[in-house]
Amino acid sequence: MYEHFFQCPYCWEEISMLLDPSVSKQVYVEDCEVCCNPIQLTVVFSNKELVQFEATGIEQ
């Protein structure tokens, strides 16, 4: 597992999430551990190295 730190697109707090490098491209939703809003994560690994990470808010 790979721990990645980033800012929540809603509350701007720094949070971290564990990412799985065994899957090369992932798109999924996780709730912020601070404000509980849903964040869409786009994660891309190449040779088990993180090459792209995007965290965006979801229109409700």
Secondary structure, 3 states (H helix, E strand, C coil): CEEEEEECCCCCCEEEEEECCCCCEEEEEEECCCCCCEEEEEEEEECCEEEEEEEEECCC
